[in-house]
Amino acid sequence: MFKFRAIILSFIAATLSLAAMLIAPSSVQSQPANSPTPTGLSLPTLPISTATPRRSALASPTPTATEDLPAPVLTLTAFSAQILAPLMAQPTWTPGPSLIELDGKPQFVEFYADWCGPCRDMRPALLKMKEKYKGQVTFWDINIDNPSSGRLVARYQVQFIPYMVLLNPAGRLVRTLEGTQTEESLDLALKALLKQ
């Protein structure tokens, strides 16, 4: 998964660089003063100053790298920053759980991903349940994108997320919850799990 992202990021960066080169003007040609235009009209001569151009109050006294670039390149730079920033802001992978360790308590195993909107929507309800059942139930958060969690994803046949697996103290599957759950449905499922 990580190599695929790196390839995509390289492709995007190369495409944006190529587009910047194609859009940026290579040279500017000017029309001589008072020469006839294609319509036959002549343009008035404007006085040209050889003095150092003045900068507005918003520009820095010395040019920065972005001030030297043409506007289309600046636009592409901002566009690429918006596209690449979320992709580059992925957390570094740390070893995740690869098996559920039994501790004599029922187990609540949630399979999720950082990019999953329904998983994020359900997070406040899960946090309340973790607080309410602290010490009675062991909670596991399994990120399906973490390579070390692949064994658990395969074992419980996770096809979509959010997906929750409820195990009794012996580690046997009691129930699965599929999709977004309300606080009330989570509470009922955990109460039933404690009765097992």
C-alpha positions, 0 to 999 in steps of 0.5 A: 500500500505504501509503495503504491502511494509513493508511485502515485505521489511521484506521478502527480509531482511529475505531471504538475512539473510538466504542466508548469513548464508547458504553461510558463512563458518561455520568452516574451516578445514585445511589439515596437512602439507606434507600429501598426496593429493588425487592425491598422490602429497605432498604439501610443508610446508609453514612457518606460522607466529604467529605474528599479521597479517599485514594489507594493507594500505587500511585497517583500523588499527582496524577491522570494522564490514564489515572487519570481515565478509566473502566476500559472506556476504559482497556481499549480504550486498551490494546487499541488500543495492542496493535493499532496498535503493530505497524502503526505500527512499519513501517519507512520506505521507502527506495529499494530495488534496481529492477534487478540490476547485473552485476559479473562474478560470479554473482548470488543474488537473494532475494525476501522480505517482513518479514511473511513467517514462512518468510523469517525462518526461512530468514534464518540459513541465508542469512546463513551462505551470504553469509558462506561465498560472500562475494566469489564470489557477489553477494547481493541481498535484494529486499523485495517490499513496497518499491514501487521493487522492483516491476519486479524482482518482475514481471520474475522473476514472483514469485508467492509468497515466499520465492523465490530467483533464481540468475543466471550472471555474464552475468545469465541465469537459471540456476535458481529456488528456491521456498519455504523452503530448508535450509542444505544445499540453498542450499549445493548450489545455490550450488556449482552456480551457481559451476560455470556 
